[in-house]
Amino acid sequence: MGESKQLPPEYDLGAKWDACLDAGIRRVVYSSLAGAFGGLVFFRSPVTRWAAVAFGAGVGIGTAYKECSYKCGDCPMFRVPSTKPPRPASEPLQVEHGQESEG
């Protein structure tokens, strides 16, 4: 009777966001725990221990964002807007040279 239409994996935005959220939470937690352990082992001051935890959380956020940008390259959130209009293919590339001063 009714057919259930499945989206191809490259177009299933919900699955991509689920994978990114899962990877993000897991990496932030694990990196924060690694930073806390490193802070306990290497530092005495509570401030530097918290700095190690914050550094670990930052590493986790950065790696999760990088992985999500690879997985979800066509997602609207990860698109980088172009600052220049595209150059037509028929127009040759012009290179400007610095002017030499005589003196």
Residue, then its C-alpha position, 0 to 999 in steps of 0.5 A: m500500500g503505502e511506501s515509506k520513502q527513505l532519504p539517501p544518507e548524504y541528504d538525511l540532515g537529521a542523522k548528520w546533526d545527531a552524529c555531530l551532537d553525539a560526537g560533540i558531547r562525547r569529545v567535550v566530556y572526554s577532553s575535559l576529563a583528560g584535562a582534569f587528569g592532566g591538571l591533577v598530575f601536573f599542576r598544584s594551583p586550582v587556577t591552573r587545574w581549571a585552565a587545563v580543564a578549559f583547555g581540554a574542553g576547547v580541544g574537544i569543541g574544536t575537534a568536534y566542530k572540525e569533524c562536523s564540518y567534514k560530515c556536514g559540509d553542505c549544511p547551512m550552518f557550516r557554509v562559509p559565505s563568499t566575500k567576492p563575487p565569482r569570476p567568470a570563466s572566460e575572464p583571464l586572471q589579472v595579476e598586479h605587480g608592484q611598481e618599482s621606484e627609480g632613484 
